[in-house]
Amino acid sequence: MNATTTTVAGAPHSAPGGADIADWRPEDDQFWEASGKRVAYRNLWISVPALLCGFAVWGMWGIITVQMLNLGFPFTQAELFTLTAIAGIAGATMRIPASFLVRLSGGRNTIFLTTAMLLAPAIGTGIVLQHKDWPLWAFQLMALWCGVGGGNFASSMSNISTFFPKRLQGTALGLNAGLGNFGVTTMQIVIPLVMTVPLLGALGGAPETLLKDSGWIFGKIAAGTPTWIQNAGFAWVISLVPLSILCWFGMNNLKTVSPDTGSPIVAFAKITWLYTLAFIPSILGLYLYLPKPTGLGLISMWVAIPLDVVSALLIMRLAAFGTMKENIAKQFAIFKDKHTWSMTALYIVTFGSFIGFSMALPLAMKVIFGVSHLPDAAGVLQHTKPNPNAPTVLAYAWIGPFVGAAIRPVGGWISDKVGGSIVTQVISAVMVAASVAVGYVMMQAYQSATPEQYFPAFLGLFVVLFAASGIGNGSTFRTIGVIFDRAQAGPVLGWTSAIAAYGAFIAPIVIGDQIKAGTPQIAMYGFAAFYAVCLVLNWWFYLRPNAYVKNP
């Protein structure tokens, strides 16, 4: 493994062995072409599959809950929606400390350990899914633990941003996030497949029998088929072990970015300490929010999220010690910059929508299109009779996230050419229109005895939403990379991604609650209103005459 060092500007460049890079100047064209580019892209191409697995582990409860319903697990639809929501809020909260991990512990140390950490929830999920009779809290605990995968995005993006020059920020971050986000699509394709085979033989446990039709990318899987649902967790062990090894031996710590990491053991201790602390506000917020018997049901989601964020930041400040305390205080300076807050809102539009819809869509599709909506004798609409013509959810759920992830690098590349904010403006307008349209279609489907007739329009409009959110992800990366200097861009990327990740908590709850109330369209109309507000915000900050920064 090589690490690049230099002497003074214009001097010959050399690449001695070692994990730590003492001098890193990507804005120096000679340095970049001589050796910097090779090192940067090597770290990027290792980062991508590690991030992909993080997304897969974080988001897999969206697919698992659909299959739990098909296998007759003894939980209500509302209880199953809480599993995706718990994974969502845990992943979002983990991103808050993850935003600062690279500065404290080094990129190589951080990506290696946080990738290896995914083994625990992957194995744990495989174990609990073999026990249909276990209490709900056991499944909720695994969903909470899977939040580690969500947190990894913030540290991964913060790390990659430090390797590339400003002129390539949109492209590099778009590639890392876009290809990494294929974890959602990969998970939605791989999990239904591996559940059909005894992946680990006798070690993997016995199968369950489908009580309802299921499916995968190529169509329907009939009721009565043996299903190894535990493979949804176990499958990721096969890739996580070699990936962790690759991260350790192939990635680098930039000492110009992380000068005080200490030994690897010290760096690992800091990462573990901050990640462990992040579970405290997650558990507190969920306990106060979730209804009995799981929690107390005392506060709304809109109180739980700010409480969670403030608690996480407060715990970080109070629990930090030694040099870690000073470094965290320096990174908190980003909160004094108005652009941190404007970009946070804009990133919610893009990534918040992507991950929120990815989490909520499979179960929403099952509930809206899997039943025939018929009035009873009193004329009250009922939503219980199975729809014999229902589309196979797991054959279609992967399409939107696939499009959103695939197009994300394109958004970064276009933004590097024409500017990030103009791209953000266009996609925000598209998302306003598409959200209103899909809300109307959902309303029609939820009032129909034959909801499947609305499914093509529903799926097509959601693909538009995913595509726009993917392009917008690339544009916001570019904007952050231009506005902020190298010391702040990484933490800002991590922070904005942390807040946007609460979309994985909000969307399942909002959509689930509105479906339960019989008004699924209200959820989408609400999202459209938020996108419209951010459209104005983006124009005011970055596109109007005399804007603070013109089309960064």
Salt bridges, closest charged atoms under 4 A:
ASP23 OD2 - ARG25 NE 3.29
GLU27 OE2 - ARG486 NH2 2.83
ASP28 OD2 - ARG25 NH1 2.60
GLU33 OE1 - LYS37 NZ 3.21
GLU208 OE1 - LYS132 NZ 3.43
ASP213 OD2 - LYS220 NZ 3.63
GLU326 OE2 - LYS330 NZ 3.65
ASP416 OD1 - ARG478 NH1 3.40
